[in-house]
Each structure stands twice: as structure tokens, then as C-alpha cells.
Amino acid sequence: MEADHRKHFAHPEHPLLKTHYDSKSTKICDICHAKLSGLVGYRCNDCDFDIHEACADYFKETVSFFAHPWHTLTLSRIPDGTIKWSCNICRESCPPGMLVYRCIKCNFDVHPLCTLLPQTIRSPLHPKHDLNMVPGSGRCSGCCKDLNIWHYRCGFCLYKSHIGCAVSGTPPISAQNTTAVGQNRITSVAKFLLKTSFVIAINAATDGRALPVLNVLEAALVD
């Protein structure tokens, strides 16, 4: 196969062509859903499939994820149908055709970007102890809003925090739920991933292998 083409498990139907997307491109990556303008990626013209080079290199067909330790998750598309699927971590919608990591046996789905969220972080709002990501309900200690999804918690002090609150220097002023349900992940989870606390934890957990993905997310967030 020529050097400017590659095969990828996320699109096995055709080889992908290495593409330099111009600054005005409106294409988005089929894995992370960040824009490709001004970046390098791979494209299938026949199927209108696009992927960042960094995402093609980093995300694997199967992963182990701390939030679902019982089974391996496989990157696959949400099926067509009337069932409404959502990410078990951020609770955002997963429409038919979207690539997500799935455990079909347990009905567990998670966005690829959400698999980058570290299990343990140190928050500026609770610097005494590490915070661990856990499921559950309650009230956020940062913004005092309800918790009804995965969140960060201190096992010593029972301090609980939304993902967004945990990485902020101060609690959000607005009454908006910081889980950002219904918003584009590029303005929610992606921004959280680029906070210093997360970058340090992600680089430590992946031995720096996720840094290229964080770099393309940072570039994609530039207006």
C-alpha cells in the first residue's frame, strides 16, 4: 500500500488517504468529533469518513476502561433504531452511526474522548487529597448542583464535584449544570481534558501517548 494511504479498523471498507485539510475545511473527525481544519488526517472520499492522524494512531479497536472493568470495550457504531443511546460518563447523546466504545453485553457506551478522563486528579478546589472518578448521585461541593452521573469524589472528606468543577479554579457562577448535557463535547469534555490538572494526569496515565490527541483538540478549539 502506498505511503499516503493506510487501513484503519474504524473504517475497514476502504483504504484512507492521508489528507492535509485547509484552514477553511468544515470536516470533523469521526472519532473525537473535533474539527480537522488546518490539520493532518485521513479521509475516505467514497464514504465521507475523516479522522485525525493523531486519533488514528492513538485510539485502538479495543480498550480497557476503569469505569467498566468487567469487560473490554470495542470501538463500534451506534446502531440505527428508535432506542436513544447516551454516553455513560458524560450522559450526552450518542446518535445512530456515531463511533463509541461499547460493551454490548452490559449496555455500556462511552465517547472516545471520555475514555481519556483520568481516574484520579488533584483539584484546586480540594487540594488536600486526590479525587477519584466514581458513579453516584448527591450534590456537587463546588457549584451545589445535583450530581447524577460519574463525578470526582474525595474518599477521605466526601467532597464531591462535577468534572467541570473539579478542574476549575473556582466554582462556576452560572446555574448551568457543568456536565454540559446536550452541548458539543468540543466545548465541554474536550476543554476539561486540556486543563492543566487533566493534562498532567492523562500524560502520566498514558506515558505521553495521548499528547498528540490533546494537541489536535487544542488546535480545534481555536476559533
Stockholm file with secondary structure:
# STOCKHOLM 1.0

chainA/1-223         MEADHRKHFAHPEHPLLKTHYDSKSTKICDICHAKLSGLVGYRCNDCDFDIHEACADYFKETVSFFAHPWHTLTLSRIPDGTIKWSCNICRESCPPGMLVYRCIKCNFDVHPLCTLLPQTIRSPLHPKHDLNMVPGSGRCSGCCKDLNIWHYRCGFCLYKSHIGCAVSGTPPISAQNTTAVGQNRITSVAKFLLKTSFVIAINAATDGRALPVLNVLEAALVD
#=GR chainA/1-223 SS CCTTEECCTTSTTSCEEEEECCTTCCCBCTTTCCBCTTSEEEEETTTTEEEEHHHHHHCCSEECCTTSTTSCEEEEECCSSSCCEECTTTCCEECTTCEEEEETTTTEEECTGGGGSCSEEEETTEEEEEEEEECCCEECTTTCCEECSCEEECTTTCCEECHHHHTSSSCCSSSSCTTCTTSCGGGTHHHHHTSHHHHHHHHHHHTTTTHHHHHHHHHHTCC
#=GC SS_cons         CCTTEECCTTSTTSCEEEEECCTTCCCBCTTTCCBCTTSEEEEETTTTEEEEHHHHHHCCSEECCTTSTTSCEEEEECCSSSCCEECTTTCCEECTTCEEEEETTTTEEECTGGGGSCSEEEETTEEEEEEEEECCCEECTTTCCEECSCEEECTTTCCEECHHHHTSSSCCSSSSCTTCTTSCGGGTHHHHHTSHHHHHHHHHHHTTTTHHHHHHHHHHTCC
//
